[in-house]
Amino acid sequence: MTSTITLDKRHFRAAALKARQLGKTPESYIESLIDAADVTFDELLDPVRKAFAKSGTTEDELDDVVNEARKAIYARSRRKSRK
């Protein structure tokens, strides 16, 4: 089944630009957005979960890495706000 959608100029230009950057037609780019909307959060995270399990990293080690990154980002943002 084929249907037609109407986009205003701004939305069409944005879709056409993004499609060109990805090497797609505007139609195939919009189709990929619709297809991506059908993916569940669990499906999206599945490869991440598998890679984490395969890495051998423990949850505690991951917590440590995340906490260190948070601290670094916080410190960086405080330095910027003082300038």
Backbone as JSON, one array per atom type, in Angstrom:
{
  "sequence": "MTSTITLDKRHFRAAALKARQLGKTPESYIESLIDAADVTFDELLDPVRKAFAKSGTTEDELDDVVNEARKAIYARSRRKSRK",
  "N": [[0.83, -1.17, 0.0], [0.55, 2.2, -0.78], [0.91, 5.47, 0.4], [0.42, 9.01, 0.68], [2.08, 11.67, 2.23], [1.95, 14.98, 3.54], [4.23, 17.52, 3.94], [5.26, 20.54, 5.52], [7.28, 23.21, 4.14], [9.57, 23.68, 5.74], [9.85, 21.32, 7.29], [10.13, 19.45, 5.23], [12.52, 20.31, 4.03], [14.3, 19.9, 6.16], [14.12, 17.11, 6.46], [15.02, 16.31, 3.95], [17.64, 17.28, 3.95], [18.82, 15.85, 6.1], [18.45, 13.26, 5.11], [20.08, 13.36, 2.84], [22.58, 13.67, 4.08], [22.8, 11.16, 5.17], [22.93, 9.61, 2.97], [20.57, 8.82, 1.78], [17.25, 8.75, 0.28], [14.71, 11.28, 0.77], [12.28, 9.96, 1.24], [13.05, 7.31, 1.98], [14.48, 7.92, 4.27], [12.47, 8.97, 5.98], [10.88, 6.7, 6.15], [12.66, 5.08, 7.6], [12.65, 6.39, 10.05], [10.04, 5.91, 10.89], [10.11, 3.13, 11.06], [11.99, 2.87, 13.11], [10.56, 3.84, 15.22], [9.01, 1.73, 15.95], [10.55, 0.06, 17.43], [11.18, -1.45, 20.51], [12.2, -0.36, 23.81], [13.56, -2.36, 25.16], [14.44, -3.93, 22.99], [16.16, -2.14, 21.8], [18.12, -1.88, 23.78], [19.14, -4.43, 23.96], [21.56, -5.24, 22.43], [23.45, -3.75, 23.88], [23.24, -4.79, 26.46], [24.08, -7.42, 25.96], [26.72, -6.98, 25.11], [27.77, -5.88, 27.43], [27.53, -8.04, 29.21], [29.24, -9.83, 27.94], [31.65, -8.51, 28.22], [32.62, -8.94, 30.76], [32.77, -7.16, 32.78], [31.9, -6.08, 36.02], [28.85, -5.12, 37.75], [29.4, -3.39, 39.82], [31.89, -2.37, 39.03], [31.11, -1.01, 36.73], [29.41, 0.89, 37.91], [31.35, 2.36, 39.32], [32.83, 3.48, 37.17], [30.86, 5.06, 35.95], [30.23, 6.8, 38.06], [32.7, 8.14, 38.4], [32.84, 9.44, 35.93], [30.61, 11.12, 36.13], [31.44, 12.77, 38.25], [33.63, 14.03, 37.06], [32.39, 15.44, 34.97], [30.72, 17.12, 36.46], [32.65, 18.61, 37.87], [33.93, 19.87, 35.73], [31.82, 21.44, 34.71], [31.4, 23.14, 36.87], [33.82, 24.53, 36.89], [33.59, 25.93, 34.49], [31.36, 27.54, 35.03], [32.39, 29.3, 36.86], [33.97, 30.98, 35.47]],
  "CA": [[0.0, 0.0, 0.0], [1.28, 3.45, -0.86], [0.17, 6.64, 0.84], [1.12, 10.27, 0.52], [2.0, 12.59, 3.36], [2.28, 16.35, 3.17], [5.09, 18.21, 4.9], [5.51, 21.95, 5.19], [8.61, 23.39, 3.53], [10.63, 23.56, 6.74], [10.03, 19.91, 7.62], [10.65, 18.73, 4.07], [13.94, 20.66, 3.87], [15.05, 19.23, 7.22], [14.18, 15.68, 6.13], [15.85, 16.15, 2.75], [19.03, 17.51, 4.35], [19.27, 14.69, 6.9], [18.51, 12.12, 4.19], [21.29, 13.53, 2.0], [23.73, 13.39, 4.93], [22.85, 9.72, 5.4], [22.97, 8.92, 1.68], [19.24, 8.24, 1.52], [16.23, 9.65, -0.25], [13.84, 11.72, 1.85], [11.28, 8.93, 1.5], [13.63, 6.2, 2.74], [14.82, 8.45, 5.59], [11.24, 9.03, 6.76], [10.52, 5.3, 6.43], [13.53, 4.57, 8.67], [12.17, 6.98, 11.3], [8.83, 5.18, 11.26], [10.55, 1.79, 11.49], [12.68, 3.0, 14.4], [9.54, 4.1, 16.25], [8.42, 0.44, 16.32], [11.51, -0.69, 18.23], [10.98, -1.26, 21.94], [13.39, -0.01, 24.56], [14.28, -3.62, 25.4], [15.12, -4.31, 21.74], [17.26, -1.19, 21.62], [19.17, -2.14, 24.76], [19.62, -5.81, 23.88], [22.99, -5.34, 22.09], [24.24, -3.17, 24.97], [23.24, -5.78, 27.54], [24.92, -8.55, 25.54], [28.12, -6.54, 25.12], [28.16, -5.73, 28.83], [27.7, -9.39, 29.76], [30.42, -10.42, 27.3], [32.85, -7.78, 28.64], [33.11, -9.43, 32.03], [32.74, -6.08, 33.76], [30.86, -6.26, 37.04], [28.0, -3.95, 37.94], [30.13, -2.47, 40.7], [32.91, -1.69, 38.21], [30.39, -0.05, 35.89], [29.01, 1.98, 38.8], [32.54, 3.18, 39.57], [33.15, 4.24, 35.95], [29.82, 6.08, 35.78], [30.4, 7.82, 39.12], [33.87, 8.95, 38.08], [32.48, 10.31, 34.8], [29.71, 12.15, 36.67], [32.26, 13.7, 39.02], [34.44, 14.81, 36.12], [31.49, 16.36, 34.28], [30.32, 18.12, 37.45], [33.8, 19.49, 38.12], [34.12, 20.67, 34.52], [30.75, 22.44, 34.62], [31.64, 24.14, 37.93], [34.92, 25.39, 36.43], [33.06, 26.81, 33.43], [30.45, 28.53, 35.61], [33.18, 30.27, 37.62], [34.68, 31.89, 34.53]],
  "C": [[0.88, 1.24, 0.0], [0.38, 4.59, -0.43], [1.04, 7.87, 0.63], [0.97, 11.08, 1.79], [2.43, 13.96, 2.87], [3.09, 16.97, 4.3], [5.18, 19.67, 4.52], [6.96, 22.06, 4.71], [9.74, 23.17, 4.53], [10.9, 22.09, 7.08], [10.59, 19.12, 6.44], [12.13, 19.03, 3.88], [14.79, 19.95, 4.91], [15.2, 17.74, 6.92], [15.09, 15.44, 4.93], [17.33, 16.32, 3.09], [19.57, 16.31, 5.12], [19.41, 13.46, 6.02], [19.78, 12.18, 3.34], [22.54, 13.22, 2.81], [23.91, 11.89, 5.17], [22.92, 8.92, 4.1], [21.66, 8.24, 1.32], [18.37, 9.24, 0.79], [15.4, 10.14, 0.92], [12.8, 10.66, 2.24], [11.86, 7.79, 2.35], [14.06, 6.65, 4.14], [13.59, 8.47, 6.49], [10.75, 7.63, 7.09], [11.36, 4.74, 7.58], [13.13, 5.15, 10.02], [10.93, 6.24, 11.81], [9.2, 3.79, 11.76], [11.2, 1.84, 12.87], [11.67, 3.23, 15.53], [8.9, 2.8, 16.73], [9.33, -0.38, 17.22], [11.25, -0.4, 19.71], [12.29, -0.89, 22.62], [14.22, -1.25, 24.86], [15.05, -4.06, 24.16], [16.32, -3.41, 21.49], [18.42, -1.5, 22.55], [19.77, -3.53, 24.67], [21.1, -5.91, 23.5], [23.9, -4.79, 23.19], [24.35, -4.17, 26.11], [24.16, -6.95, 27.2], [26.4, -8.19, 25.59], [28.62, -6.39, 26.55], [28.43, -7.1, 29.45], [28.99, -10.04, 29.23], [31.73, -9.77, 27.8], [33.45, -8.31, 29.93], [33.17, -8.37, 33.11], [31.63, -6.34, 34.76], [30.01, -5.0, 37.13], [28.67, -2.93, 38.84], [31.2, -1.69, 39.93], [32.25, -0.65, 37.31], [29.92, 1.14, 36.71], [30.18, 2.92, 39.06], [32.88, 4.06, 38.37], [32.14, 5.37, 35.76], [29.97, 7.18, 36.82], [31.6, 8.71, 38.86], [33.57, 9.91, 36.93], [31.56, 11.44, 35.27], [30.5, 13.21, 37.44], [33.06, 14.61, 38.09], [33.58, 15.84, 35.39], [31.06, 17.48, 35.22], [31.44, 19.11, 37.7], [34.04, 20.41, 36.93], [33.06, 21.77, 34.43], [30.91, 23.51, 35.69], [32.75, 25.09, 37.52], [34.42, 26.38, 35.39], [32.16, 27.9, 34.03], [31.18, 29.6, 36.41], [33.88, 31.29, 36.73], [33.82, 33.08, 34.17]]
}
